[in-house]
Amino acid sequence: MDENKIRELKEAEDMAYFRADLCLYSPDSYTLDEKVEICNEMASTSRAIVDAMREDFSRMPPELQERMLEELCRSGVESPEWWREALTGEKAQ
């Protein structure tokens, strides 16, 4: 994935979460429909990032995929189950 696409996805996610923070700070300033929209935007922007990561991962040779997945699982950032599901679509059994 090119750097512009990464930046665009991250900026969209950051903006969605920023709007959520504003809503939490002043919930009476938002209608229920606006709150639903903010929640949906948070979910869709985060999903777009995971989808892009999965697409990039799927383009790697199998041996590189295995090494990358092992390193990410050991990183302590998210759980191994999360990484497997995010990058391969396989749910933990």
VENBELDA-V696009 format. One record per helix or strand of 3 or more residues. SS is the DSSP state (H for helix, E for strand). FROM is the first residue (numbers start at 0). LEN is the number of residues. If there is no record, write none. Layout:
{{SS;FROM;LEN} {SS;FROM;LEN}}
//
This chain:
{{H;2;23} {H;26;3} {H;31;27} {H;61;13} {H;79;9}}
//
